[in-house]
Amino acid sequence: MDDLQNHLAHTLKTQRGLRGWSLSQAAEVTGVSKAMLGQIERAESSPTIATLWKIATGFNLPFSLFIDGPDTPHDAPRQQKGLPAFRQPNLAMQVQTLFPFDAATGFEMLVIELAPGAVSESAPHEAGVIEHAIVIEGQLELRVADVWQVIATGDALRFEADRPHAYRNGGAQPVRFYNLIHYPHR
């Protein structure tokens, strides 16, 4: 976890510096407090997945950049079982990068697991972002705008992610799904 925490600290500080943003400006665009951003940059705190999503969205960056970094090879075979996972402290949600963001394609692919009863709310991404949810195990409940849909094992849903959306596991078993995210204009 220390390596991931240090990577997050370095990535956040570097990206904020590239934009010339103060911690206050970064807090304003991400919705994450200045104190929390400072703690993350000093590797004193690990953000929750929800906080990391807010940061990635506010900075208009792919989520996987904060987990894998830009040097992860795109053409090497990747095993799901060997991937590092970013977990929330209560283990309600974990995220693994199957394929990190690739500027040539504009895609990243994540493997997400939600524990029974877990809900993950997502703020709108930038205009034009498209998400694809492909359920591997269980039954995923997915809300886009104000409409909930149920996606069963083997089913998929593509949606415009530049509006509020949420993922929920209303079942008694964990639900696992691929989350393929396409970022336009990268």
matplotlib code that plots the C-alpha trace (Angstrom):
import matplotlib.pyplot as plt

x = [0.0, 2.9, 3.9, 0.4, 0.1, 3.4, 2.4, -0.9, 1.0, 3.4, 0.7, -1.5, 1.3, 2.6, -0.7, -1.6, 1.8, 1.4, -1.8, -0.3, -3.2, -3.0, -4.5, -7.5, -8.0, -7.7, -10.2, -12.6, -12.5, -12.5, -14.9, -12.3, -11.2, -7.9, -6.8, -7.5, -5.6, -2.7, -2.7, -2.8, 0.1, 2.2, 1.3, -0.3, -3.7, -5.1, -8.2, -11.3, -12.2, -15.0, -12.5, -10.0, -12.8, -13.6, -9.9, -9.6, -12.8, -11.9, -8.5, -10.1, -7.8, -8.3, -8.8, -6.1, -3.4, -3.6, -3.3, -0.9, 0.8, 1.9, 4.6, 2.5, 3.0, -0.2, 0.8, 1.8, -0.6, -2.3, -3.8, -6.7, -5.6, -2.1, -3.3, -2.9, -6.3, -7.4, -9.7, -11.9, -11.2, -14.5, -13.9, -17.3, -15.6, -12.3, -11.0, -8.2, -6.8, -7.0, -5.8, -4.5, -5.5, -4.0, -3.9, -3.9, -7.3, -8.7, -9.8, -9.1, -10.6, -11.2, -12.4, -14.7, -16.1, -18.9, -19.7, -23.4, -25.2, -22.5, -23.3, -20.9, -22.1, -20.2, -20.2, -20.6, -17.4, -16.4, -18.7, -18.4, -17.1, -18.8, -18.8, -19.4, -20.4, -20.0, -21.1, -18.8, -20.5, -23.7, -26.3, -25.4, -27.9, -26.8, -28.4, -27.9, -29.5, -32.5, -33.2, -32.1, -31.4, -30.5, -27.6, -27.2, -24.2, -23.1, -25.0, -23.6, -24.7, -23.2, -24.0, -23.1, -21.1, -21.2, -24.2, -24.7, -24.5, -24.2, -23.5, -25.2, -25.2, -28.6, -27.8, -26.4, -23.2, -20.4, -20.9, -17.9, -17.9, -15.7, -15.8, -14.5, -14.3, -13.7, -12.3, -12.7, -10.1, -7.1]
y = [0.0, 2.4, 2.2, 3.0, 5.8, 7.3, 7.0, 8.8, 11.5, 12.0, 11.9, 14.4, 16.8, 16.6, 17.1, 20.0, 21.6, 21.1, 23.1, 25.8, 25.2, 25.9, 23.3, 25.7, 25.7, 21.9, 21.6, 23.8, 21.8, 18.4, 18.9, 17.3, 19.4, 21.3, 19.5, 16.0, 16.9, 18.1, 14.8, 12.8, 14.8, 14.2, 10.4, 10.8, 9.6, 7.2, 8.4, 6.3, 5.2, 7.8, 10.6, 9.3, 9.4, 13.0, 13.9, 12.2, 13.8, 17.2, 17.0, 15.6, 12.6, 8.8, 7.0, 4.4, 7.1, 7.3, 3.6, 2.4, 5.5, 6.3, 3.7, 0.6, -1.4, -1.6, -4.6, -7.1, -9.8, -8.9, -11.3, -10.2, -12.2, -10.5, -6.9, -4.6, -3.6, -0.2, -1.0, 1.1, 0.7, -1.1, -3.3, -2.2, -1.6, -2.5, -1.4, -3.1, -1.7, -4.4, -2.0, 1.4, 4.4, 4.4, 7.8, 6.1, 4.6, 6.9, 3.9, 2.4, -0.9, -1.5, -4.6, -3.4, -5.5, -4.3, -6.0, -6.9, -3.6, -1.4, 1.7, 3.9, 7.3, 8.9, 12.6, 13.4, 13.0, 15.5, 15.9, 13.0, 10.3, 7.0, 4.1, 0.4, -1.9, -5.6, -7.9, -10.8, -12.2, -11.3, -8.7, -5.0, -2.2, 0.9, 4.3, 6.8, 10.2, 9.1, 5.7, 2.4, -0.6, -4.2, -5.8, -9.6, -11.8, -11.7, -8.6, -5.1, -1.5, 1.4, 4.9, 8.5, 9.2, 13.0, 12.9, 11.6, 7.8, 5.1, 1.5, -0.6, -4.2, -5.1, -8.8, -11.1, -12.0, -9.7, -8.3, -8.0, -6.1, -4.7, -0.9, 0.2, 4.0, 6.0, 9.5, 11.7, 14.2, 13.0]
z = [0.0, 0.6, -3.0, -4.1, -1.5, -2.7, -6.3, -5.6, -3.7, -6.6, -9.3, -7.5, -6.8, -10.3, -12.0, -9.7, -10.5, -14.2, -14.0, -11.7, -9.2, -5.5, -3.1, -2.8, -6.6, -6.8, -3.9, -5.8, -9.0, -7.4, -4.5, -2.2, 0.8, 0.7, 3.9, 2.4, -0.9, 1.2, 3.2, 0.0, -1.5, 1.6, 1.5, 5.0, 3.9, 1.3, -0.4, -0.7, -4.2, -4.3, -3.4, -6.0, -8.6, -7.7, -8.1, -11.4, -12.7, -11.4, -13.0, -16.2, -16.0, -16.4, -13.1, -13.9, -14.1, -10.3, -9.8, -12.6, -13.9, -17.4, -17.7, -17.5, -20.7, -22.9, -25.0, -22.3, -21.2, -17.9, -15.4, -13.3, -10.3, -10.2, -10.5, -7.6, -6.2, -4.9, -2.0, 0.1, 3.9, 4.5, 1.4, 0.0, -3.4, -5.0, -8.4, -10.5, -13.7, -16.3, -19.1, -18.1, -20.0, -23.5, -25.3, -28.7, -28.1, -25.4, -23.3, -19.9, -18.6, -14.9, -13.0, -10.2, -7.4, -5.2, -1.9, -1.1, -0.3, -1.7, -3.6, -5.6, -6.7, -9.6, -10.5, -14.2, -16.2, -18.9, -21.9, -24.3, -21.9, -22.5, -20.1, -20.7, -17.8, -18.5, -15.7, -14.9, -11.8, -10.0, -10.8, -11.1, -10.6, -12.6, -12.4, -15.2, -14.5, -12.5, -14.1, -12.4, -14.7, -13.7, -15.6, -15.1, -15.5, -19.1, -20.0, -20.7, -20.9, -22.6, -21.4, -21.6, -18.4, -18.5, -16.2, -12.7, -12.4, -9.7, -9.3, -6.7, -5.5, -4.1, -3.9, -1.2, -3.2, -4.5, -8.1, -10.4, -13.7, -16.3, -16.6, -20.0, -20.1, -23.3, -22.9, -26.0, -27.2, -25.3]

ax = plt.figure().add_subplot(projection="3d")
ax.plot(x, y, z, "-o")
ax.set_aspect("equal")
plt.show()
